[in-house]
Amino acid sequence: QVQLVESGGGLAQPGGSLRLSCAASGSTFSISTMGWYRQAPAKQRELVATVSRDGSTNYADSVKGRFTISRDNAKNTVWLDMNSLKPEDTAFYSCYAQSRLSSNKYWGQGTQVAVSS
């Protein structure tokens, strides 16, 4: 089993920045890809960014050039640096870790991000 604990999030002004962190514990050797989803009210869940164990990254078009995902395997932590925030980035953000031993995904508790002036 893997446990994920998120931190960060909160309120930011348009154009501002926030950083989300997601720390994994437990059977961390079993984790392959980690990433972040977000869901805004009345919208479909969106895969925001992913990072593989070797550091390869992918981003949703909506956040490319503004968000950066990074990972430290030794610390079992992944970060999402969000810059140039827009009101449409307002959502509930959830960290996940994909097991490389099964199809299981592990989830953090989630954190709310609000972008408003």
C-alpha positions as CSV (number, residue, x, y, z in Angstrom):
1,Q,0.0,0.0,0.0
2,V,1.0,3.6,-0.7
3,Q,-0.2,6.6,1.3
4,L,-0.1,10.1,-0.3
5,V,-0.2,13.3,1.7
6,E,-0.7,16.6,-0.1
7,S,0.1,20.1,1.0
8,G,-0.1,23.5,-0.5
9,G,-3.0,25.0,-2.4
10,G,-5.1,27.8,-1.2
11,L,-6.0,31.2,-2.7
12,A,-4.0,33.0,-5.3
13,Q,-4.6,36.1,-7.4
14,P,-4.7,35.8,-11.2
15,G,-1.1,35.8,-12.4
16,G,0.1,34.5,-9.1
17,S,1.8,31.3,-8.1
18,L,1.2,28.3,-5.9
19,R,3.0,25.1,-5.2
20,L,1.5,21.8,-4.4
21,S,3.4,18.9,-2.8
22,C,2.6,15.3,-2.6
23,A,4.6,13.0,-0.3
24,A,4.4,9.2,-0.6
25,S,5.0,6.7,2.1
26,G,4.6,2.9,2.4
27,S,5.4,0.7,-0.5
28,T,7.0,3.5,-2.5
29,F,9.1,1.0,-4.5
30,S,5.9,0.0,-6.3
31,I,5.2,3.5,-7.7
32,S,5.7,4.3,-11.3
33,T,4.1,7.4,-12.6
34,M,2.8,10.2,-10.3
35,G,0.7,13.1,-11.2
36,W,-2.1,15.5,-10.5
37,Y,-5.7,15.6,-11.6
38,R,-8.1,18.4,-11.0
39,Q,-11.8,18.8,-11.0
40,A,-13.7,22.1,-11.1
41,P,-17.4,22.3,-10.3
42,A,-19.6,21.1,-13.2
43,K,-16.6,20.1,-15.2
44,Q,-15.0,16.8,-16.0
45,R,-11.9,15.7,-14.2
46,E,-8.8,16.7,-16.0
47,L,-5.3,15.1,-15.9
48,V,-3.1,18.1,-15.3
49,A,0.4,16.7,-15.3
50,T,2.4,13.5,-14.9
51,V,6.0,12.5,-14.2
52,S,7.4,9.1,-14.7
53,R,10.0,7.5,-12.4
54,D,12.7,8.6,-14.8
55,G,11.5,12.2,-14.8
56,S,9.6,12.3,-18.1
57,T,6.8,14.7,-17.9
58,N,3.5,15.4,-19.7
59,Y,1.1,18.3,-19.3
60,A,-2.5,19.1,-20.3
61,D,-2.5,21.7,-23.0
62,S,-4.4,24.1,-20.6
63,V,-1.4,24.3,-18.3
64,K,1.6,23.9,-20.6
65,G,4.2,26.6,-20.1
66,R,2.6,27.6,-16.8
67,F,2.8,24.6,-14.6
68,T,5.9,22.4,-13.8
69,I,5.8,19.0,-12.3
70,S,8.9,17.6,-10.6
71,R,9.8,14.6,-8.6
72,D,12.4,13.5,-6.1
73,N,12.4,9.7,-5.9
74,A,14.7,9.7,-2.9
75,K,12.2,11.9,-1.0
76,N,9.2,10.1,-2.6
77,T,7.8,13.5,-3.3
78,V,6.3,15.2,-6.3
79,W,5.6,18.9,-6.7
80,L,3.4,20.9,-8.9
81,D,4.6,24.5,-9.4
82,M,1.7,26.6,-10.8
83,N,2.6,30.0,-12.2
84,S,0.6,32.6,-14.1
85,L,-2.5,31.3,-12.5
86,K,-5.9,31.9,-14.1
87,P,-9.3,31.9,-12.6
88,E,-10.0,28.8,-14.7
89,D,-7.3,26.9,-12.7
90,T,-9.7,27.0,-9.8
91,A,-10.4,23.4,-8.9
92,F,-9.9,20.6,-6.5
93,Y,-6.4,19.1,-7.1
94,S,-5.6,15.5,-6.4
95,C,-2.3,13.7,-6.4
96,Y,-2.0,10.2,-7.6
97,A,0.5,7.4,-7.8
98,Q,0.3,4.6,-10.3
99,S,1.4,1.2,-9.1
100,R,3.8,-0.6,-11.4
101,L,2.8,-3.9,-10.0
102,S,-0.9,-3.7,-10.8
103,S,-3.5,-1.3,-12.3
104,N,-4.1,0.3,-8.9
105,K,-3.9,4.1,-8.5
106,Y,-3.3,5.6,-5.0
107,W,-4.8,9.0,-4.2
108,G,-4.0,11.8,-1.9
109,Q,-6.6,13.6,0.1
110,G,-6.8,16.5,-2.4
111,T,-6.4,20.2,-2.0
112,Q,-8.4,23.2,-3.1
113,V,-6.9,25.8,-5.3
114,A,-8.8,29.0,-5.9
115,V,-7.7,31.8,-8.2
116,S,-9.5,35.0,-7.7
117,S,-8.9,38.7,-7.3
